[in-house]
Amino acid sequence: MWQQTRDSVRNPDNLVSATHWLYLTLRRLGRTADAARALEAITPRLEVIENGSYYSLCQLYRGERSTEDVLKSAGAGSAGAAVVYGVSGWHAVNGRNAEAEVLWRRLVSSPDWAPFGVIAAEAELARTRK
């Protein structure tokens, strides 16, 4: 689904958001080479207008930004929660589960319960409980 979404995009904002989800999905499936290929469309001078948070996450996945830098620029609200969740996903697919869990717990302890990043963090914590 994310591949089809990405293939049908017509602007950089949709490209970075679809690539973010496609990348994390492929990494979770163990398809590392496919995930790396998905990032090839993310270039340094994309004219992203609204989805800067997803662009910064794609730059993280490409090795162009650090997790600290991305988290520092996260902001608040839904966009901020999406960034924190994206960084947690980055940690998880790279085997840093303790770091991912810290971010998931940070998200679920937020008073802002509605953003997708918060809901996804709740699901991650429920999924990883043994």
SERO-4910 file (N, C-alpha, C, O; in steps of 0.05 Angstrom, whole numbers):
BEGIN
 pado doro    nc1    nc2    nc3   cac1   cac2   cac3    cc1    cc2    cc3    oc1    oc2    oc3
  Met    A     16    -24      0      0      0      0     17     25      0     12     44    -16
  Trp    A     38     27     17     54     51     18     69     55     -8     74     77    -16
  Gln    A     77     33    -20     91     35    -46     73     47    -67     81     65    -82
  Gln    A     48     38    -68     29     49    -87     23     79    -81     21     95    -99
  Thr    A     21     85    -56     16    113    -48     39    130    -57     36    151    -68
  Arg    A     63    120    -52     87    136    -59     90    139    -90     98    160   -100
  Asp    A     83    117   -104     85    118   -133     65    138   -146     69    146   -168
  Ser    A     44    144   -131     24    161   -142     26    191   -133      9    207   -141
  Val    A     46    197   -117     48    224   -107     56    244   -129     69    237   -148
  Arg    A     47    268   -125     52    289   -144     67    313   -133     73    332   -147
  Asn    A     74    312   -107     88    335    -95    107    325    -73    104    303    -63
  Pro    A    127    341    -66    147    333    -46    135    327    -19    145    310     -5
  Asp    A    114    341    -11    102    336     15     91    308     17     96    294     37
  Asn    A     77    299     -3     66    272     -3     89    251     -7     87    229      4
  Leu    A    109    258    -22    132    240    -25    145    234      1    151    211      7
  Val    A    151    255     18    165    250     43    148    235     63    158    218     77
  Ser    A    122    241     64    105    226     83    102    197     75    104    179     92
  Ala    A     97    191     50     94    164     41    120    148     43    121    125     50
  Thr    A    143    162     38    169    149     40    175    142     69    186    120     74
  His    A    168    159     87    173    154    116    159    127    123    172    110    135
  Trp    A    133    125    117    119    101    125    128     76    109    129     54    120
  Leu    A    134     80     84    144     58     68    171     48     79    175     24     82
  Tyr    A    189     66     85    215     59     96    212     42    121    224     21    124
  Leu    A    197     53    141    195     38    166    181     11    162    189     -8    175
  Thr    A    162     10    145    148    -16    139    168    -36    128    169    -59    137
  Leu    A    183    -28    108    202    -46     95    224    -55    115    231    -78    115
  Arg    A    233    -37    132    253    -44    152    242    -64    171    256    -83    179
  Arg    A    217    -60    180    205    -80    198    201   -107    186    201   -127    199
  Leu    A    198   -107    160    195   -133    145    222   -145    139    224   -167    128
  Gly    A    244   -132    147    271   -142    141    281   -137    113    300   -149    104
  Arg    A    267   -120     98    274   -114     70    291    -89     69    283    -68     58
  Thr    A    315    -91     80    333    -68     84    341    -56     57    341    -32     55
  Ala    A    347    -72     37    355    -61     11    332    -46     -2    337    -25    -14
  Asp    A    308    -57      0    285    -43    -11    280    -16      3    273      4     -9
  Ala    A    284    -17     30    281      8     45    301     29     37    294     52     34
  Ala    A    326     21     32    346     39     23    339     51     -4    343     75     -9
  Arg    A    329     34    -22    320     44    -48    298     64    -46    296     83    -62
  Ala    A    280     60    -27    257     79    -23    268    107    -17    255    127    -24
  Leu    A    290    108     -3    301    134      5    315    149    -18    322    173    -15
  Glu    A    320    136    -40    335    148    -62    320    173    -73    333    191    -83
  Ala    A    294    174    -71    279    197    -81    280    221    -63    272    243    -71
  Ile    A    291    218    -39    293    240    -20    319    254    -25    341    243    -19
  Thr    A    317    278    -35    341    293    -42    344    317    -23    325    325    -10
  Pro    A    368    328    -22    373    350     -3    357    376     -8    354    391     11
  Arg    A    348    380    -31    334    406    -37    305    403    -45    295    418    -61
  Leu    A    291    384    -33    263    381    -38    248    406    -28    255    416     -6
  Glu    A    229    415    -42    214    439    -33    189    429    -18    167    430    -28
  Val    A    194    421      6    172    411     24    160    436     37    174    453     48
  Ile    A    133    437     37    119    460     48    107    453     75    111    468     94
  Glu    A     92    432     76     77    425    101     88    402    117     83    400    141
  Asn    A    102    383    104    110    359    118    140    359    125    154    339    120
  Gly    A    149    381    136    177    383    144    185    362    164    208    352    165
  Ser    A    166    354    181    172    333    201    178    306    188    197    293    196
  Tyr    A    163    299    167    169    274    153    195    276    137    210    257    134
  Tyr    A    200    300    126    225    304    112    249    301    131    269    288    123
  Ser    A    247    312    155    270    309    174    273    279    181    296    271    185
  Leu    A    252    264    184    254    236    189    267    221    166    285    204    171
  Cys    A    260    227    142    273    214    119    302    221    118    319    204    111
  Gln    A    309    246    125    338    254    126    352    238    148    375    230    145
  Leu    A    339    233    170    350    216    191    356    188    180    378    177    184
  Tyr    A    336    176    167    339    149    156    362    148    135    375    127    132
  Arg    A    367    170    121    389    171    102    416    177    115    436    176    101
  Gly    A    416    182    141    441    188    155    450    217    153    473    223    158
  Glu    A    431    234    145    438    263    141    432    280    166    441    303    167
  Arg    A    417    269    185    411    283    210    413    263    233    411    239    229
  Ser    A    418    274    257    419    257    280    392    255    294    375    272    289
  Thr    A    388    235    310    363    233    325    360    257    344    337    267    347
  Glu    A    381    266    356    380    289    374    370    314    359    353    328    368
  Asp    A    381    318    335    374    341    319    344    340    311    330    360    312
  Val    A    336    317    302    308    313    293    289    317    317    269    330    314
  Leu    A    295    305    340    278    308    363    277    337    373    256    347    382
  Lys    A    300    351    372    301    379    381    283    397    364    272    416    375
  Ser    A    280    390    339    263    407    321    235    397    319    220    406    302
  Ala    A    227    377    336    201    364    333    177    382    337    157    379    323
  Gly    A    179    400    355    155    417    360    135    402    377    140    382    390
  Ala    A    110    413    377     89    402    393     66    392    376     67    395    351
  Gly    A     46    381    388     22    373    374     26    348    357     44    332    362
  Ser    A      9    345    337      9    321    320     35    317    306     46    295    304
  Ala    A     46    339    295     72    337    280     94    329    298    111    312    291
  Gly    A     95    340    322    115    332    342    113    303    350    133    289    352
  Ala    A     89    294    354     84    266    361     93    247    338    103    226    343
  Ala    A     88    256    314     96    240    291    126    237    289    136    216    283
  Val    A    140    259    295    169    258    295    180    240    317    197    223    312
  Val    A    170    243    341    179    226    363    173    197    357    190    180    361
  Tyr    A    149    191    346    143    163    339    162    154    317    171    131    317
  Gly    A    168    171    297    186    163    275    214    157    286    226    138    277
  Val    A    224    173    304    250    168    316    249    142    332    268    126    331
  Ser    A    227    137    346    225    112    361    225     88    341    237     67    347
  Gly    A    212     91    319    212     70    298    240     65    288    248     42    283
  Trp    A    255     87    284    283     85    275    300     69    295    315     51    287
  His    A    296     75    320    310     60    341    302     30    340    319     12    340
  Ala    A    276     25    338    266     -3    338    277    -19    315    286    -42    319
  Val    A    277     -8    291    286    -24    268    316    -27    267    327    -44    252
  Asn    A    330    -12    284    359    -15    287    367    -30    312    390    -29    321
  Gly    A    347    -43    324    352    -60    347    357    -46    373    366    -58    393
  Arg    A    350    -20    374    353     -5    399    326     -2    413    314     19    414
  Asn    A    316    -25    422    289    -27    433    286    -10    459    264      1    464
  Ala    A    306     -9    475    304      7    500    300     37    493    284     50    506
  Glu    A    315     47    474    312     75    466    284     79    454    271    100    459
  Ala    A    274     60    438    247     62    426    227     63    448    208     79    447
  Glu    A    229     46    468    210     45    490    209     71    506    188     79    514
  Val    A    232     83    510    233    109    525    215    129    510    200    144    522
  Leu    A    218    130    484    202    149    468    173    142    467    156    160    468
  Trp    A    166    116    466    138    108    466    126    117    493    103    127    493
  Arg    A    140    113    515    130    120    541    127    151    543    108    161    555
  Arg    A    145    165    531    143    194    530    118    203    516    104    221    525
  Leu    A    112    190    494     88    197    479     63    191    494     45    207    495
  Val    A     61    167    506     36    160    520     32    175    546     10    177    556
  Ser    A     53    187    557     50    203    581     42    232    575     37    247    593
  Ser    A     41    238    549     33    265    541      3    269    547    -13    251    544
  Pro    A     -4    294    555    -33    299    559    -48    300    532    -73    298    532
  Asp    A    -34    303    510    -46    304    483    -49    275    473    -29    264    462
  Trp    A    -72    263    476    -75    235    470    -84    229    441    -82    206    433
  Ala    A    -92    249    426   -104    244    399    -84    240    376    -92    226    357
  Pro    A    -60    251    376    -43    248    353    -37    218    347    -35    202    365
  Phe    A    -34    213    321    -28    185    313     -3    174    326     -3    151    333
  Gly    A     17    191    329     42    181    342     37    171    370     50    151    379
  Val    A     19    183    385     12    174    412     -3    147    411      3    129    426
  Ile    A    -22    146    393    -38    121    390    -20     98    381    -22     76    391
  Ala    A     -2    104    362     17     83    353     36     74    375     43     51    377
  Ala    A     44     93    392     62     86    414     47     68    434     59     49    445
  Glu    A     22     73    439      6     56    456      5     28    445      8      8    459
  Ala    A      1     26    419      0     -1    406     27    -15    407     28    -39    412
  Glu    A     49      0    404     76    -12    406     80    -23    434     90    -45    437
  Leu    A     73     -8    454     77    -17    482     60    -42    487     69    -60    501
  Ala    A     35    -42    478     18    -65    481     29    -90    466     28   -112    476
  Arg    A     40    -85    443     51   -107    427     76   -119    439     81   -143    436
  Thr    A     92   -102    452    118   -112    463    116   -123    491    135   -135    501
  Arg    A     92   -120    503     89   -132    530     87   -163    527     74   -173    510
  Lys    A    101   -175    545    101   -205    545     84   -216    567     81   -240    569
***
